Structure formats: structure tokens, C-alpha cells
């Protein structure tokens, strides 16, 4: 009788333990996290450079790799260093070449990819690399910008190719709404934002503003058509952002 | 002996004086009340050091990262102050934006800062039940074998 009770007790122990472990380990809630790339209205609608060139874009190809989102606590500070220490991390496996000028003037940002079984929580940091494409319209380059510039009746059709590869470590998106807050069975998004006014400058911004002081302008690229090489330091141009939020950038 | 008595008398007198003096002060009717609060001040500046005067500020409490708990604008010096709700400990996020420039600062408030996301670990009840089961299993097994030897 005692032996039967003990066997029954051990059996109950095994069943209860199994159920408890099952409940604890399989309770991770998930949703869908989407990754977007955005060249902003500067790319979609064109703009006037700091040196007076009216620029419009036909294609702006950019190739992205190792796109990864993180949940960090404390939140990652891109002003400190490039090391993100995540509690949760998910990412896209492939390399993507996207055209930031795709669509009309009011086109939405470009969907790069998504992860459908992302653990819920606040994805408050993101990392991506800008790499040279191995094939396609941007093969051999990390950025290819194709468009037309006009100034004082002079029209220049241009193709600007950039070969530098960069890694961008960014904190939370800064903009009209907070991004990356993923709830169970919900959809959230993160954005890789590219500020092309940092390359060409912006006539609507004071010339002594830091943005224009650091920008190249378009004049050197117009001269490049006549054989003048353009020296571009992508690390100093800070092309990659998260909305208005800055990123830690390392290029080579 | 006499000196000892004088000392004791002196101590009693001093003690009595100490007890009386506060009552005299209180008798004037002055009363000060205070509330303890932690005010947070941020100062927003551009990289050049220029203050972000008039910049838009949004404050997010730890329990609701989607909806601003408070909104406002920086003063001419780029300053903005607020008193966080002390019943909401954790990381308070403050976003400042102006003319296409922006940044966000994360301020820990109180103890036991809230951790974003979920870990998927065991609940306290599950841990207690599992511990009871383990103890029961060990004791039962030990009793079973000790009875067989007997």
C-alpha cells in the first residue's frame, strides 16, 4: 500500500513538473517586426543643394546587409560607442539592394524585409551595414545615385557611385511617433533613414549650419563629369540615421 | 559626592531646557510643510552648443512607451523641467525635436527600473510548485529505499 502511494506520488511529480516546465519555456509571445529604408522627401521629391543645384533622382540604390534589431536595457546610446549589448536580438539574413527613389513623390518608405516570429518588446536599437552589391544595377558599389541636376540653364545627368562600406549602430528612432514597440500578434516597424542632404547640402538651411559646412554640395560632382575625382568620406557625412536620431558610424 | 550631585542637577536642568525651548519656538505659530519630489531638468543643445530654444519635448513614462505622458517646449536656454510620477519607477524617455534635428535621452527614475520586453521565464508560483515537487520527490524516494532495507 505504501509502495503504491510512493509510486503514485512520483508519477504525479513527473506530470506536474513536465507541465510546469512546458508552460514556462513555451510562453514567448511573438509578433512581426518590419524593417524599412527611407530616403525621405529629399530623394522622392528632389531638392536644391547648398551650392544652388536643383537635383532630382531617378534611382538611389543602396545595398543593406546584417540588418538587426535589438532590445537593450539600458537603452543604447549611439553617442557613446558602437557596441550594442542586447537582451533580445533578431535580424534579416539576406543582403538587400533597394531603390530609395522608387514610387512617386509621396511614396512610402521601402519595405526591406520582416521577421514574423519576433519576440515582443521594445526594439530600441538597430544595426545595419551598407555593403557593395554583388549583382544587380548597383553591382560593385554600396550606393549608386542616378539623376539630373540643373543650375543656371546647365543640365547635368549624373551617376554617382560610392564604394565605401559602412556599419551603422543606432539607438531609438526619433520622429513623429515611436517605433519598434511590438505586442503579441502585432506588427511594429523600424526605419533606416538616409539623409542625402548631408551629402549635397540644403539651400533651405543656412550656409553656416553644420549640415552645410560638412556637406560636399553638388558642384564637385558636376566637375567630376570632366574628370575631377570626388573625395567622399562617408564616416564624416553621417548618411545613416533613425529618423532624426543619430547613429554611430564606422566606414572602410 | 557634592560635585556629583551638582553634575546630576545640571544635567537635569539642561535636559529640561532642551525640552522647553522647542515648545517656545513652536508657540510662535510658524509651520512649514514640505513635499519631497524629484524634479528632472534637461538642457537640449545642438552639436554646436547652441540651445534648442522652443524645441518640442515629449516625455514617455515607463508604463506606456507609445503615448507621451507629458508634452511641452524648451525655454530659450533649451531647458525643460518636469516631475516624474514617483509611482512609476523605471526608465523615463524624453525626446526633443526641432527643425529636423532630434535626440532622445533615457532617465532612470526610482528603484527597480522597468525592463523592456518579456523574458519568458517562470512565474513565482511555478518556481514554488516545482521546488515542492522536487523536495517531495527526493524525500519520497529516500523513504522508499530506506523502507526496503529495513
Interface residues (C-beta under 8 A of the other chain):
Chain A: X2 X3 X6 X9 X10 X13 X16 X17 X20 X21 X23 X24 X25 X27 X28 X29 X71 X73 X74 X75 X77 X87 X88 X119 X120 X121 X122 X124 X171 X172 X174 X175 X178 X181 X210 X243 X244 X245 X246
Chain B: X46 X47 X48 X60 X65 X66 X91 X93 X95 X97 X100 X101 X102 X103 X104 X106 X108 X113 X115 X116 X117 X118 X119 X120 X121 X122 X123 X126 X129 X130 X133 X134 X136 X137 X140 X141 X143 X144 X147
